[in-house]
Amino acid sequence: MAKPGIAYSLGNFLSAQQGDYKDIGGIMQIGVKKIQTGDDVKIELQNPKFLPTWVNRPYEIIPMKALSDQSDKYNEIQKHMNQFMPELSFDF
C-alpha cells in the first residue's frame, strides 16, 4: 500500500511579499510506495496531486479554485504544471 509523502517549502507562505504571482503557493500530495525484495529496495511515487493556493491578508491560505476572481490564474497554473506532469491531479 502506498503511504502519503510530503514536499514542502515555506517560501510564499511566510514571505509577506505582495503582488499577483507572489501571493500564489501550493500544497502537494504524493503517494510513496516502498518495494523491498531481499536487499533490493525500490521507491515508486504515485498519484501526484497539487492544490494551488492564494495568500489572503492577514496570512489566510485559501485554495485558488474557491476564488472566482482568480480563475484565470488557476487555469494558467494548471496548464503550466500539466505540460511537465500530465498525470498531475488538481483535486484532493
trRosetta pair geometry for C-beta under 8 A, 3 or more apart (Angstrom, degrees):
i j d omega theta_ij theta_ji phi_ij phi_ji
1 33 7.6 -150 118 -116 22 95
2 31 3.6 38 150 172 136 119
2 32 6.4 144 -164 62 85 27
2 33 4.3 -60 -99 -67 81 94
2 44 7.6 -83 -104 88 108 99
2 46 4.9 -87 -112 51 158 135
2 47 7.2 135 106 20 161 116
3 31 7.0 137 67 -157 23 71
3 32 5.6 -34 69 64 77 84
3 33 7.5 140 15 -87 66 47
3 34 8.0 -8 21 1 111 96
4 29 6.1 -41 -148 -162 111 95
4 30 7.4 120 -157 74 61 40
4 31 6.1 -53 -96 -102 48 57
4 32 7.3 58 165 14 11 85
5 29 8.0 134 62 -166 57 49
5 30 4.9 -34 60 79 105 90
5 31 7.0 117 6 -153 89 10
5 32 4.0 73 -42 -24 123 121
5 45 7.6 -69 31 -123 142 88
6 28 7.6 124 -155 83 50 86
6 29 7.8 -27 -101 -114 58 52
6 30 7.9 179 -75 37 16 87
7 28 4.9 -19 55 77 106 135
7 30 6.6 48 -14 7 109 124
8 28 8.0 -154 -74 43 49 101
10 13 4.8 -79 -160 52 65 118
10 14 5.0 16 156 6 105 119
11 14 7.5 -175 129 42 10 80
11 15 6.0 4 164 -47 56 119
11 25 7.2 169 76 -116 90 106
12 15 5.2 -43 -120 12 39 125
12 17 7.0 -73 -128 48 79 108
12 22 6.2 -177 -127 -178 113 55
12 23 7.1 155 180 -133 124 14
12 24 6.8 -5 139 77 167 39
12 25 4.4 -163 78 -76 117 102
12 55 6.3 -146 149 -22 95 138
13 25 5.8 70 -60 -109 72 168
13 55 6.9 174 -122 -91 39 125
13 59 7.9 67 178 -152 64 98
13 61 6.8 -14 -126 -81 92 127
15 22 6.9 -112 94 -177 138 101
17 22 4.0 -94 115 176 114 138
17 23 7.8 -137 97 -59 77 58
18 22 6.2 97 136 85 6 127
18 23 6.6 24 -142 -60 51 104
19 22 4.3 60 59 21 91 116
19 23 6.8 -179 69 -17 39 92
20 23 6.9 -97 179 27 14 101
20 24 7.7 0 148 -18 56 110
20 73 7.2 -164 -177 -98 98 141
21 24 5.5 -47 -154 24 49 119
21 73 7.9 -167 -92 -146 70 126
23 54 5.8 25 139 -159 100 72
23 55 4.7 -133 -158 50 73 89
23 56 7.9 71 -171 -68 121 38
24 52 6.4 -21 -165 -170 101 101
24 53 7.1 141 -161 78 51 51
24 54 6.3 -27 -101 -100 59 61
24 55 7.7 -122 -56 4 16 86
24 64 7.2 20 -129 -74 93 134
24 73 6.7 -135 -84 157 138 131
24 77 7.0 -162 -177 -78 143 141
25 52 7.6 146 84 -161 37 54
25 53 4.7 -26 72 67 85 104
25 54 7.8 174 27 -80 76 15
25 55 6.4 66 -3 -41 114 101
25 61 7.1 -55 59 -134 129 109
26 50 5.5 -2 -180 -173 131 95
26 51 6.1 154 -160 78 74 49
26 52 5.1 -39 -98 -106 97 44
26 53 5.7 171 -92 11 32 86
26 77 7.9 178 -75 177 127 142
27 50 7.4 154 79 -157 46 49
27 51 4.5 -11 57 58 94 107
27 53 6.2 66 -14 -32 90 125
27 92 7.9 -9 97 -62 117 141
28 48 7.3 -23 -167 -164 99 86
28 49 6.9 151 -159 84 52 57
28 50 5.3 -14 -105 -104 76 74
28 51 7.7 -160 -72 22 33 72
29 47 7.7 -32 116 118 94 95
29 48 7.5 153 86 -157 55 41
29 49 4.3 -6 59 59 99 107
29 50 7.8 -160 25 -69 68 35
29 51 7.8 43 -5 -10 100 102
29 92 6.4 100 7 -116 145 101
30 45 5.3 -21 176 -162 121 102
30 46 7.3 127 -179 58 69 41
30 47 7.2 156 -146 81 44 64
30 48 5.0 -3 -104 -106 88 72
30 49 7.4 -168 -70 25 47 67
31 45 7.0 131 76 -169 58 48
31 46 3.9 -41 77 73 114 92
31 47 4.6 49 4 44 118 105
32 43 6.5 -20 -167 -166 93 101
32 44 7.5 149 -159 79 44 50
32 45 6.2 -21 -101 -105 64 61
32 46 7.5 -174 -72 23 17 83
33 43 7.2 147 77 -160 51 50
33 44 4.4 -15 60 61 104 100
33 45 7.9 -165 20 -74 79 16
33 46 5.8 42 -12 -9 113 125
34 41 6.7 -22 -166 -164 94 98
34 42 7.6 147 -160 79 46 48
34 43 5.8 -19 -102 -103 65 73
35 41 7.3 146 80 -159 52 48
35 42 4.4 -18 63 64 104 98
35 43 7.6 -170 21 -77 76 25
35 44 6.8 42 -10 -7 113 107
36 40 7.0 156 -154 86 51 54
36 41 5.1 -12 -103 -104 82 75
36 42 7.7 -175 -76 24 38 66
37 40 4.9 -14 67 65 86 107
37 42 7.8 14 9 3 98 105
45 48 6.8 31 150 -62 109 99
47 89 7.1 -21 -171 13 72 128
48 85 6.3 -53 84 170 148 142
48 87 6.5 90 42 105 103 94
48 88 5.1 -49 102 -110 110 72
48 89 7.0 156 93 22 55 77
49 88 7.2 141 -109 -167 25 67
49 89 4.6 -32 -107 74 80 97
49 90 7.2 156 -160 -93 73 15
49 91 7.0 -81 -145 70 117 40
49 92 5.8 119 150 -90 144 68
50 81 6.3 -87 61 155 161 164
50 88 5.7 4 6 -179 114 117
50 89 7.5 154 22 80 66 48
50 90 6.0 -34 72 -106 77 65
51 63 5.7 -59 177 -122 109 101
51 65 8.0 -84 -153 3 79 111
51 90 7.0 121 -96 -165 47 63
51 92 5.7 -21 -63 -30 127 117
52 63 7.3 91 80 -161 57 62
52 64 4.3 -27 107 17 103 133
52 65 7.4 110 60 -32 95 79
52 74 5.7 173 75 -127 144 75
52 77 4.9 94 -91 102 148 157
52 78 7.4 -95 -17 -56 135 76
52 90 7.3 -11 -1 -147 92 110
53 61 5.0 1 179 -173 137 94
53 62 6.4 141 -161 71 79 36
53 63 5.9 -57 -104 -101 70 38
53 64 6.2 -155 -112 -29 14 84
54 61 7.6 148 72 -156 41 49
54 62 5.0 -29 62 67 93 93
54 63 7.7 22 15 117 85 10
54 64 5.1 111 -31 -89 101 77
54 67 5.8 -9 16 -1 154 155
54 70 5.8 -116 -71 -80 145 172
55 59 6.5 -24 -165 -125 100 47
55 60 7.4 135 -162 66 50 44
55 61 6.2 -24 -101 -98 63 64
55 62 8.0 165 -91 21 16 79
56 59 7.8 -45 77 50 53 2
56 60 4.3 -30 67 66 101 99
56 61 7.7 -170 20 -77 80 15
56 62 5.4 39 -13 -5 119 122
57 60 7.5 -3 81 17 7 88
62 66 5.9 -110 171 67 99 121
62 67 6.2 86 122 -46 128 115
63 66 4.8 85 77 -2 90 107
63 67 7.9 -178 98 -7 53 88
64 67 5.7 -65 -156 36 46 108
64 70 5.0 -107 -158 114 91 133
64 73 6.9 -107 -161 94 138 100
64 74 4.3 172 131 -91 122 106
64 77 7.4 76 66 33 166 145
65 74 5.8 129 -81 -154 59 152
65 90 7.4 129 -56 148 134 113
67 70 4.1 36 100 22 118 113
67 71 7.5 -156 99 -46 66 64
67 74 7.7 159 64 -44 89 128
68 71 5.9 -12 -161 -33 44 114
70 73 5.0 -53 -172 47 79 112
70 74 5.6 88 126 -31 86 100
71 74 5.4 -52 -142 37 34 117
71 75 6.2 34 159 -18 67 104
72 75 6.0 -56 -151 37 28 108
72 76 6.4 31 150 -21 63 108
73 76 5.4 -52 -146 36 34 116
73 77 6.4 36 155 -20 66 103
74 77 5.9 -55 -151 34 29 109
74 78 6.4 29 152 -19 63 108
75 78 5.6 -53 -145 37 32 114
75 79 6.3 31 156 -17 66 107
76 79 5.9 -56 -147 38 28 109
76 80 6.2 28 155 -20 64 110
77 80 5.7 -56 -144 38 29 112
77 81 6.2 18 162 -11 66 110
78 81 6.3 -61 -143 41 24 102
78 82 6.1 20 161 -16 62 115
78 90 5.6 -28 -115 -64 109 154
79 82 6.0 -61 -142 40 25 109
79 83 6.9 34 158 -31 60 99
80 83 6.3 -54 -163 17 28 111
80 84 7.9 5 150 0 58 102
81 84 6.3 -67 -164 42 42 100
81 85 6.2 -30 161 45 78 101
81 88 5.7 -80 135 84 109 159
82 85 6.5 -83 -124 76 34 60
82 86 5.5 59 -175 -113 80 48
82 88 5.9 -138 -95 53 65 107
83 86 7.7 30 -115 -69 15 76
85 88 4.1 70 111 -32 113 113
